[in-house]
Structure formats: structure tokens, C-alpha cells
Amino acid sequence: MSASWADAADSGREVNPFGGDADQENTSIDFDDYEDTVENTPIETSGEVVPPPVHAFADIDLGEALNLNIRRCKYVTPTPIQRHAIPILLAGRDLMACAQTGSGKTAAFCFPIISGIMRDQRGERPLGSRTVYPLALILSPSRELASQIRDKAKKFSYQTGVKVVVAYGGTPIDQQLMELEKGVDILVATPGRLNELLERATVTMQMIKFLALDEADRMMDMGFEPQIRKIVEQMDMPPRGVRQTMLFSATFPREIQRLASDFLSNYIFLAVEMVGSSPDLITLKVEYVHDSDKRSHLMALLHAQRENGTGDEKSLTLVFVETKTGADTLENWLCMNEFPATSIHGDKTQQPRYRQVKHINLEFSEGIEGNHLQLVKSQCQNALLSLKCLNLNGCQKISDGGIEAITSICPNLKAISIYWNVRVTDDCIRHLVNSCRTIIDLNLSGCKSITNKGMQLVAESYQDLEPLNITRCVKITYDGLLHVLHKCSTLQTLNLYALSGFTDKAYKKISLLADLRFLDLCGAQNLSDEGLTHMAKCIKLESLNLTWCVRITDSGVITIANSCTSLEFLSLFGIVGVTDRCLETLSQTCSATLTTLDVNGCIGIKRRSREELLQMFPRLTCFKVHS
């Protein structure tokens, strides 16, 4: 392992994905139930010189850090697909694999990719531009699957120095762009969003060493073949034979065979017979019930399930009906009888009510008004009880009353975002704290009518708040911020962008936030070196935006650099008072962590060659210099 990866792995700044006591990690299929059959599971392989399978993870050398994470996951015996695929991929061969969903495919391709990146395959990536150069690309058909792969990959890559980012459509692109700017080694993406990033020149495929296509048959069924071919064949991705390609599919239709022929080079074909099919996993029971008795019989079954203690998320109920209208009617009837339900059929244009409406996203839906939210409340009362996340960003026609209507029956709401709504006032905050006591994520960016009174209500009611964004809330003064800083000691993210009226007295109080990791002070024109000296007590800081903080000099930045040695992102854009002195200190204290450094407009910092910068900051992926 190279020195830079070893240094990056030696980090306590990452959130431990395993918690204090790792739960049993497993695939969707419990292979322990088939211990006698797994060893003898029929496997079909074809290709030249197929590497032999492995029988225990302890027998595979994937690198010390990755092996440790495998043990943390409590993986001992590989599943059939892992047993054969991992040695093939570690040998550098292309792979076409057919295996059922839930068979452990994600680990089968993630382990070799992470191991390969750790083993000095990082390469020299160009600096000085916003374009990012991932080393591995994992394509998936849906954002849900992409998120699952990202979560698994981040767990597997914990403390390895390998950075995993996900990009998918249906959500705002800005947050994904920010994550990409911090650096990416493994990019998990859906084809549509990736094409958008490529067209923006945000991402380039020039340095891809590993390409994985998961559930390729689903991507073909969803019509993604033209987009996939454009990504692989028409962009700047290295050709087959140069990159390593792995294609996973549950079936092997003619379209997948053609794709494998075009994308893979001298590949090995691997097919794993199904384990744990429905006769093994399902108890079948047939009962004859008259049409008039079906609902009462269903209700009796549901009540019995609830009374027997099996009504948790692991024991969901799936009901098949004959017609679309019947599905909707049954959904309403179940909800009225306090059994949260949702229907799925061909007339649904989106994932219906997102699992009992756990998330509502109306971002920049400019036509949405308060009466529309009243309608949602009246039609979905039972379902809204489980709402966790409400996104009303940019819905400028919604005022306090509309927000009160929908949040009044959302006792489990965890996150609400009301970005850029000037009609929202302190009354909205008052409604929130009366109805939703569990909020830990609050975005009020651009809500220019919120005042110190609203901040006092937030501080008194949401003392477990983690992210708080009050960007451009121009009526909030020192007194309002002070309420939050004194009460909300768990804050990890604080965004004060464009709030220039605070003085060092306010910034001194930020040092009360011992767990603060992300701080945006862009445009804080009254912030001086003295204020930075106080904030240096926030030693867990990972991201600090000091853009246009024009009173800052080397002294303040050096103080931060000596204390906050876990910094990954630092912007000094437009600060003319900093020189090479602060850059040299940063290279001594943050070289193992810093991935993004913006010194554009810092005329006191001289230009450097890429080689010099890499020597100072081995992990740097984005460096913006004075133009």
C-alpha cells in the first residue's frame, strides 16, 4: 500500500458505519439456512484459465484495512457468487456473472474494486479544475439500488482512504456536485444522471480502471442501453482490455449477451444456480373465501399478525388484487382502518407515497399552494404519520398555514427544508415545534422573514439538532444565533453563508460546538483572525468555507490549520491577506486529509506545479489557484 493511502486510512474523522457493536451483516438470502447445499451449489463457468474458488474470506488477501472491515461485517464464508467472482476479479479478468438478487453480488464486485484501488492503482489525477476523475464506476438501474450500493461500499471502504460518492436523478444536483468536488474514487451512478454530469464536464471517465454494471438486465428493460453505450463507448472511458469490466445480471437474454460481447474482453462467464427458491422459503396455504368475506378475512389476518408481534418492517404484507381500481380502493380502506398501505400499479407515475410517505419532495414546485397541502393532509392522514422528510424548497406560494396543515399530523418528522421562501415567518417555527418534536435537520436558507424569535423557538425545542442552515436569513442577529449555540450543542453542520453582520463576539461562541464538522462562513466580512482563533477549538472540522472573509490573514488560517488537522475542504477564495506561509502550514498539518483547496484570488500565494502540489497534499483532487 502506498504511503498516501496508509496516511488516509489512519483517520478518526470518519463516522464509524459499524456502530459500537456491529450487527450481523448479511445478504438478502440467509445462506446459513442452506449450509449443506451452498458448498455443492451448481456453478457454470466458461473462459480461459478460470481461477479456483475460495472457501473463506480469511483465505483472501484484500488488504489489511478491507480485511478488517470484512471481519467487522462478520463475514466468514463467501456466498456462492462471492466464492467464484472475487478470485476472478482479483486476477484482473473481465467477468459476466448471472446470479439471483440477494446473492451477495455487491460485495463480490466491491471487494476487488476497493482492494485494487488500495493497491497503488490510484494514478495521478490532474489538478486545478472542477472536473473529477473517478477510478471506478458502478452503474445501477435505480436510485434506490445506487444508494444501497453506496452505503455498502462506504462500509467496506471505511478507513481505507477510498472515497465513495453516489449520483442519481430525481433529486437536486447541487449536493451531489459538492460531494464530487471533495474527491471521489468510486462513483456509483444511474445512467441518466451520469450522462448529465459528463455533459457538464463535471466528471470524466479518462481514468476509469474498473467498470461494474449491476442488474444489467433491468437497465436494458428500462431502456438505458443507448445511455450506457454512450457512457462506455462515446465518452473518454478507456477501452475494453485497458479497463476491467464486470457485468452482473439475474438473466442472460440476447441483449445482455450482445452487451457483454461489446464491453468485455476475454471474459469469464459465471452462472450460479438459485439457492433458497420459493418452495424453500415460503409456506403455502390455500383458503377458499367468498367475495363478500374477503375484506373481513384479510382484516382478521392482519390483526392476528399485529397481535402476534410480527407487525414490524420485517413482516410486511403483500396483497395481490385483480384491477387497478381495486388496488386503490383497498389501499384507502386499509388506511381508514389504521393499517398504513400503499398501492402499486401501472397508472402510478412515481414510487407511490414512498413507503407510507416517509419522504415528500416538492422542491421548486412553484405551482404548489397551501390548499394543495391541505388536500394531501385530508387524503393521506394515516400515511403521513410515518413522514420523516419534507422538502418544500423553492415553493414560494406556500406560507405558514400550508406548512402547518401538513406538519400538524407528522409527529415523526426528522428533517424539513424550506429553502428560499420569503413568506415563511416565525409562526411557521411555532407550528413546527408544537407538532413535530423530533426534527434534527432544519434548512431555513433564504427565509428572510425568520427572526431571532424563531431561532429561540428552534433552540428551545430542537436541542438535538445536527444540521442547521440559516443562509441569508438577514433578520437573524447575534442574539438569535446565541440561542442556538447555547442550546444545540450537538450541531455538526452550521451554514451562515451571507450573514455578514456578525462580529468576533458571535464567532467566539461557535467554539461551544465540540462536534462541529461543516461550517460555512462565506461572506463573513467582520470575521477576523481573533474569531478564527476561537473557532480553532472545533477540532473536528472537516469542511470550512471562508470565501470573501476579507479581514483574515495568515495568522488566523495557521491557527485553524494547527488545530483542525482533519480538514478535507477549505476555501480561502478572495482573501488577499493570506500568503504561502499558511499554505506551508496546511501542508504540514492537513496533508493526509485535504482534498479540496480554493485559493483563487489569494494573490499572495504563488503558482505551483502539479508535482509540487501533490508533494504538499497527496490527497488533493481539486485545487483552484489565483487567475
N, C-alpha and C positions, 0 to 999 in steps of 0.2 A: 504494500500500500504506500502511495506517495505521501510525502510529509504534509502536503496541504490537506489531504483527506483525513489524515490522522489528527491534525490540529482541529479540523472542523468537527470531527466526531467527539472530541473532548470538550463537551459543552453541556452545561447545566441549564441553558436558557430554553431548551425545547420543553414543551408540555409533554409530560410522560403519558403516552397513549394507553399504557397498560394499567394505570392507577396503582394504588398501593398493593393490591393483591390481584394479579391477573386472573380473569375468569377463564374457564376452558374455552379456548378458541377452536372453532370447528367449521367444517364446510356445511352446506345445506343438508347433505346426506350424512347420517351418523354411521360412518364406516365401521365403528366398533361393533355395531349390530351384525356385521357381515364379516367378522374376522376370519371365519373359515373359508369364505368364498372370495374375499379380496385377493388373497395370495394366488388363487387359481383363476382370477378373472380373465376371460379370454381377451387376448391382446393381438391385434393385427398390425404388423409393421412391414414396410417395404422401403427400399432405398439401399444405397451403397454403404457398407460398413456401419451398421447401426450400433451405437454404443450400448453396453449392457445396462440393465436397470439397477437401481439402488433399492435397498430394503429398509434403511433407517436414515433419518436426517443426520445422525451422528457420523455417518459414513461419507458425507458430502462436505467438501471444503469450499464454503461460500464466502469466507472472510470472517474474522473474529466477531466484528460488530453484528453482522447479519446472523451468524450462528447463534449469538446471544439472544437476538430478538425472536428467533425461531423457538428457542427454549422458553422465552417469556410467554410466547403464544401457547406453550405446552404441546407443540407439535412433536411427535416422536416417530410415528410410522407414516410414510408418504401414502397418499391415496394412489390408486392405480395410474391416473393420468400424471401425477407428480413423479411417481416412481420411474416412469419411462421418459417423460418430456424433459425433466431437469437435466439428466446426463446428456441428452441430445443437444440441448441448447447450450450447455456449458462447453460442449465440444465445438461450438461455433457453427453448427449446422442449421439450415433453414428447416422449418417444421410446418406440416399441415396436420392438425390434430382434430379428430372427431371425438367428442365426449359430451355426456349429458350435462345439463345445467346443475350446478351444485356439487360438481365432482372435484372441486379444488383447482380449477383452471387458473384463477387469478394468481395464486401462489406459484403455480407451475411456470408462468412466464415472468412474474415479478422477481422471484429469487434470482434467476440467471441475469436479468437486466440490471438489478441493483448490484449484484456481485461483479458484473462486467464493468460497470461504471467505476466502482471502487478500485478495480484492478488497473489503475493507470490508463483508463480509456477516456479520460476527461477531455483531453485535447486543449489546444489553445484557441480560445474564442475571442473574436475581435471586440475591442472596447471602444468607447466613445460614441456610441449610437444607441438609439432606443430599441433597436432590433435585438431580439433574444435568440439564442442558439441552443435549443434543447438537444440532448444526446439520444434521447429515446422518445418515441411517440407511440401511445396506445390509443387506438381508435375504438369507440364503442357506439352502439346504435342510439342510446338514450342517455339523457342527463342523469336519470336515477342510477343506471349502471355505471356511468362515468364517475359519479360521486362515490359509489361503493368501491370502485377500483382505487380511486384516490385515497379513500380512508384506509384501505388495506395496505396500499403501497407506502403511505406515510407511517403506518405502524411498523411495517417491515424495515423501513429505512431509518427508523429512529436512531439518532446519534451516529449515523454513518456519514453525514455530510451531504448525502444525496437529497436534493430538493425536488419535491413533487408538487405540481400545480395542475388544477383542473380547469377546463374551459368548455362551456356548453351554452347553447342558445336558450331563449325563453327568459333570460334574466339580464339585467343591465351589464354592459361590457366593462364599465369603468373599474369596478372592483377587481375583475379578472386581469385587467391591464396593470393595475397596481401590484398584484401578486406576481405577474410575469416580470415586471421591472425589478423585483427583488432578486431575480435569478431563478432559473429552472433547469433541472437536469432531465426529469421525466415529465413529459406533458401528456396528460390524459384528456382526450377531447372527443367531441362529437363532430362529424364531418362538416356540417353547416357552419358552426362557429369557427372551426379551424380555417375553413376557406376564407371567412371574413378577416381573420387575423393575418392570414397570408397576403390577402389583397391590400391590407393596410400597411404591409411590411413591418408589422409588429413582431412577427415570428418568421424565421427562415428555417428551412429543412436542410440546409447545407451540411450540417454536422451530425445528422441522424446516423447513429450506429445500430440502433435497434428499432424495428418496426413491428408492432403487435396489433393484429386485428381480432378483437374479441366478438363473439357471436356474429360472425361474418354473414351467416345465412339470414339473420334478422336484418342486417344492414341492406342486403340485397332485396329482401321482401319490402323494405321501407323505401326503396327507390334511391338509395345512396350510391349506387355503383358509379354514376358519372362524377359525383363529387370525390369519391375515393380515388378514382383513376386520375382525376385532375391533381389531387394532392400527391399521389405517388409517382405519376408519370410525366406531368406537365410543369410541376414546380421545380425547385432546385434540390430535391432529395437525391442523395447518392443512389446509383443504380443497383439493381439486384446483383448479388455477388460481392458488392462492396459493403452494403449494409447487411445485417442479419434480420431475416423476416420470419415471423411466426404467425400462423393463421389458425384460429380456433373456431370451430363450428359444431353445432349439435347434429347437423345433417350434411350431406355431401352431394347436393344437386349439381346439375350441369354448370350452372353459373359459378358455383364455388370452385369446381374443377378448372374452369377457364381462368378464374381469378388467380388460383394457385399457379397455374401454368405461366401466367404473365408476371406475377410478382415474386415468385420463389425461384431459387437457383439450386439445382442438385439437392432437392429437399428429401426429407424422410416423411413418409406417410404413417400416421399413428392413429389407430381406431381402438377405443376401449368400449367393451360391451357394457350395457346398462347394468348397474348394481342397484338393488332396492327398488324395483319397479312396483307398480301399484298393488299387485297381489301380495307383495311382501309388507307394504307399508299401510294398507288401508283395510279396515274391517268393513265388509259389505253387508248391508242389512236391508231387505226389501219389505216395505209395508204397503198394503193396499188401503187407500184413504179416499172417501168420496170427495168430489169437488167442493161441496159445501162445508166439509170439515177440514180442509187443508190448512186454513189460517189458524184455527184453534189448535190443530195438531202441531203446527210449526211453533206457535207460542208456547205450548207445553214443553217442547224440546228445548227451546231457548231458556225458559225458566229453570228447567232441570239442569242445564249446563251451568247457569249462573249460581244456583244453589249448591251445586257440587264443587264450586270453587274453580271452575275451568273457564271462567269468562274473561281471562286476560288476553293480551295481544297475541299470545302464542296459541290461542284456541279460537281463532276467528271462524265464522260460519259462512259458507258459500252456498247460495241458493240459486238454482237454475230455473228460469221461467220460460214460457213459450213465446211471448211477444215483448216488444219494446215498451208498449204502454203498460203491460203487466208488470214489468220491472220497475217503472216509475211509480206505479200505484202501490206496489208492495213496499217500496222504499219509504213513501210517505206514511203508510200505515205503521210500519215498524218504528219510525221516528216518533210518531204520535204516542206509541206505546212504550216509549223510553228505551228503545233498542236502537242506538245510532247506526244508521245504514247508509249506503250509497249504491246507486245503480250504475252499471256499465253496459253500454250497447252501442250500436253503430251510429246513432244520431248524436252521441256525445262528441263534442269538438275538442275537448281537453280532458285531462285526467279529472274525473268528476269529483268536485268538492274536496279533492286532495286528501284522501283518507280521513273522512269525517271533518273536513275543513280544518286541518291543522295549520294551513297557510292560506292567506288571501293576499294576492298580489294584484293591485290596481295601479301600478306605477305609471304615472303620466297619462292616466285615463282622464283626459280633460273634460269629457262629457259627463263623468260621474258626479252626481249631486247627492245631497243629504237624503232626499227621498228614495234614492236607489238603495242606500244602506238601510233605510227603514224597511224596504221590501225584503232585502236579504235577511234582516232580523226576523221578520214575520214568517218567512218561509222556511228558515233553517234554524229554529231556536235550539232544538236538541243537538243538532250537529255542531253549532257554534260553541257548545260547552267545552269542546276539546281544542278550540282555536289556540295556536301557540304563537303565530307570527302574522302581523298585519302590516302590509306595505301600502301606504297611501301617498307615496312620493309624487309630488307634482300635481296632485288632484286639487286644483286651486278653487274649484267650486264647492268643495266640502268645507263646512265650518264646524264650530264646536258641537252644534246639535247633531249633525250627521255622525260625528265620531262618537258622541255619547250614545247614540242609538245602537250602534253595533257593539261597542265595548261594554255596554251595561250587562250583557249576558255572556261575557267572556272571562270567567274567573281564573282561567288557567293561562291567560296571555303572558308570554315571556318577552316578546320583542315587538315594538311598534316603531314605524318610521313614517314621519310626516314631513319629509323634506320639501322645502320651498313652498310653504302655504302661509301667506300673509294674513289669512282670515282666522287662523287658529290663535286663540288667546289663552290667558291663564285659566279661563273657565274650562277649557279642554283638559288641562292638567288636573283641575279639581275633579272633573268627572272620572278621569283615569284612576286617580288614587282612591276614589270611593268604590270603584268597581273591580279594578284589576290590581291586586296587591302583590302579584308575583313577577312583575316586569323587572328584567335585569339588563335589557338592551333598549336604549332610548335614543332616537335620532330626531332632533328638532331643527336640523340645519335649515337656515333661511326663514325660520318662523319669526319674523321681525316684530310680532306683537307680543311675544312672550317676555315677561318682565322678571324682576327679582322675586316677586311674589310666587310666580310659577316655579322658580328654582327652589324656593323654600319648601314648597309642597313636595317637589321631587326629592329633596334631601331628607325630609322627614318620613317619607313613605317608602322610598326605594333605596334603603341603605345597603343592599346587596348589588347595586348597580355595577355592571362591569364596563360596557362601552357607553359613553355619553358624547353626543355630537351637538354642539350649540354654535356651529359655524354661522356667522353673520346674524346672530341674534343680538342686534345692536342695542336693544334696551336692557340687556343684562350687564350689570356693572360689577364692581368688586364685591359688593355686599351679596349679590346673588351667587357669584362663584364661591364665595366664602362658605355659604350654607352647604354647598355640595362637597367642598373639600373637607369640611369638618365631619360630615355625617357619612359620606360614601367612601369609606376607606378601602373598599375592595376594587375601586376603579382600575381597570387595566388599559383602557383606551380613552383618551380625552382629546377632543378636537375643538380648538379655539381659533380656528382659521378666520382671519379678517376681523378679529376683535382687538383693535389696536389701542383701545382706551385703558387697558390695564397697565399698572406700574410694577416695579420690582416688588412692591409690598404684596401684590397678588401672586406673583410667580414664586415668592418665598414660600407661600402656603402649599404650593404644588408638591413640595418635598414631603408633605404629610402622606402622600400616596406611595406606600412602600412597594406595591405590586404593579405600579405603572410600567407599561411596556411600549405603548404607542402614544406619542404626543405630537400634535400639530399646532405650531405657534406661527404659522405663516402670516406675515404682515404685522407682527407684534413690534411696532416701531418704538415702543418705550422700553422694551426689554434690553437690559444692559448686561455687562459681564457679571455684575453683582447678582442679578437674578439667576443667571446660569449657574453661578457658584452654589446657590441654594438648591437648585434643581438637580445638581450633581448627586444629591442624596438618593435619587431614584436610580439605584444602581442596576435595576433590571431592565432599563430602557433598551429596546431593540430598534425602534424607529423614531427619529427626531427630525421634524421639519422646521428649519429656521429661515426659510426663504424670506428675503426682504426685512430681516431683523437688523436694520442698518447700524445700530449702535454697538453691535457686538464686535469684539476684536479677538486676536489670537488668545488672549488670556482666558476668556470665557470658554472658548472651544477646547482649549487644552485642559481646563478643569473638568469639563464633561468627558473628554477622552480618557483621562486618568481614572475616572470613577466608573463610567458606564462602558465597561470593556466587552459588552455583548452586543454593541451596536451593529445592526445589519444595514440600516438605511439612514443616511444623513444628507440633508440638503442645506447648503450654505449659499444658495443661489442669491446673487445680487448684493452680497456683503463685501464691501470694498476694503474693510478693515482687517481681513484675515490674510495671512501670508503663508509661505512654505513652512514656517515654524509649526503651525497647527497640523499641517499635513504630515510632517515628520513624526509628531507625537502620535497621531492617529495610526501611523504605520507601526509604531512600537506597541500600542495597546490594543488595537482593534483589527489587526491584520488577519486574524484567524476567523473573523466573523463578518467583516464589512463586505457587502456585495454591491451596494449602490452608493455612489458618492457624487453629489452635484455641486460643483464649484464654478458653474457658469456665472460670469460677471464678477468673479473674485480676481480682480486684476493684479493682486499681489502674489498670486500663485502662478508659477511659471509652467509652461507646457512641458510634458514629459512624453517619452516614447512608450509604446505599449510594453516593451520589455521592462522598463524602469517601473511602470505602474504594477505589473504583475509581481515584480520582486518585492515591492512595498506591500501590496494587497493581493495575496494569492487567490482569494475567492472572488475578486471583483469581476462582475459581469456587466455593469453599467457605470460608466464614468463620463460625466459631462463637464467639459472644460470651457474656459473663457473664450468666447468667439470674437 
